[in-house]
Amino acid sequence: MVNWIWLFFLVAGFIVAAIQGNIDSVTQAVFDGAKTGVTVSFGLISIMVFWLGIMRIAEDAGLVKKLARLLRPVVRLLFPSVPPDHPAMGYIMSNMSANILGLGNAATPMGIKAMQELQKLNPQKEEATAAMCTLLAINTASITLIPTTIIAYRLSMGSVNAAEIVGTTLIATAIATTAAIILDKWYQRKNFPAGKG
């Protein structure tokens, strides 16, 4: 659906530009946008490689696994319907740990695997369970200690102190995560009878 919306915008833009006789402006904007995109991408590559390398070292050093162990009691409270020894729990903890450390690229596959495992526990395959909704809420509003991608963007745009947002990001993501958990639990009580989900 989103692809059709973008296609509509592009076609409508070209038609309006042609009617107004500004097709040269559209062509110039396309080339300028492509040039800017390439310039920004090259600027981000080195920064992202550096931060992802640092995070990979942390991951290889066992930091993600240690963080997952610390998260185990919290995860048990958030996902009471998932058996403690089920593979979904491991994927959920890995996903949360990666998000906390700003490893979005590593968190996404873990989140997908967690959803696949949660679907195996789902008695009604066409509807999401309470655990699936909780995972989606937490993954979307995850607490982030090191906002790697935003730091990279800020550095690429010439920020003098790109890491100064770490504190405010931590506060904002903590508030977002708390709100997501509260709303998730409220909707669970409203929509999932006790013992289901």
C-alpha positions, -999 to +999 in steps of 0.1 A: +000+000+000+028+024+009+045+017-025+013+028-043+011+060-022+047+069-031+040+061-068+010+084-067+030+112-052+058+108-079+034+106-108+013+135-095+044+156-090+056+150-126+021+157-140+017+190-121+053+200-130+045+192-167+013+212-167+030+242-151+060+239-174+085+232-145+097+198-156+133+211-157+130+220-120+118+185-111+146+169-131+171+192-113+156+184-079+159+146-086+196+149-094+203+173-065+185+149-041+204+119-055+237+138-050+228+148-015+218+112-007+251+099-019+271+126+000+252+119+033+256+082+028+294+083+024+296+106+055+276+081+075+294+050+064+326+056+083+308+067+114+284+038+113+313+013+107+331+027+137+302+025+161+290-009+148+325-021+152+326-009+188+292-025+195+304-058+178+333-059+202+310-054+231+288-082+217+317-105+212+330-097+247+297-111+261+281-078+271+248-086+253+247-120+270+254-104+304+227-078+298+203-106+288+209-124+321+202-092+340+170-087+320+157-123+327+136-113+358+121-083+340+113-104+309+096-131+330+073-103+345+065-088+310+059-122+293+042-144+319+024-165+292+057-176+276+073-207+292+107-198+308+126-224+288+110-216+254+133-204+226+112-172+223+125-160+257+161-162+245+153-142+213+133-117+233+162-111+257+186-108+229+164-083+211+160-062+242+197-063+249+206-052+214+181-024+215+194-011+248+229-011+234+218+007+202+224-023+180+193-019+158+208-040+130+213-069+155+179-063+173+157-067+142+165-103+133+162-113+170+128-096+171+117-114+140+128-147+154+111-140+187+078-132+169+082-165+149+087-184+181+057-166+198+036-175+168+043-212+175+027-207+209-003-189+194-035-210+194-053-185+170-028-179+142-047-150+127-046-129+158-016-116+178-012-128+214-006-106+244+030-116+244+034-106+207+018-072+214+041-067+244+072-075+223+061-051+196+055-023+221+088-028+239+108-031+207+092+001+193+098+022+224+130+005+236+153+021+262+185+031+245+218+037+263+239+046+233+219+060+203+245+050+178+226+059+146+217+094+158+252+101+170+264+090+135+240+114+119+250+143+141+287+136+134+281+135+097+263+169+099+293+185+117+281+184+153+307+196+178+295+173+205+275+145+188+272+124+220+256+151+241+222+136+233+229+104+252+214+116+285+183+131+269+179+100+247+180+078+277+154+099+295+131+100+264+134+063+257+129+054+294+097+075+294+086+060+261+092+024+273+074+030+306+044+044+287+044+015+263+045-011+291+017+007+310-005+010+279+003-026+269-007-040+303-039-018+303-049-031+269-041-067+279-065-065+309-091-050+287-088-073+256-072-106+268-092-126+295-071-139+323-050-169+313-051-161+276-024-146+254 
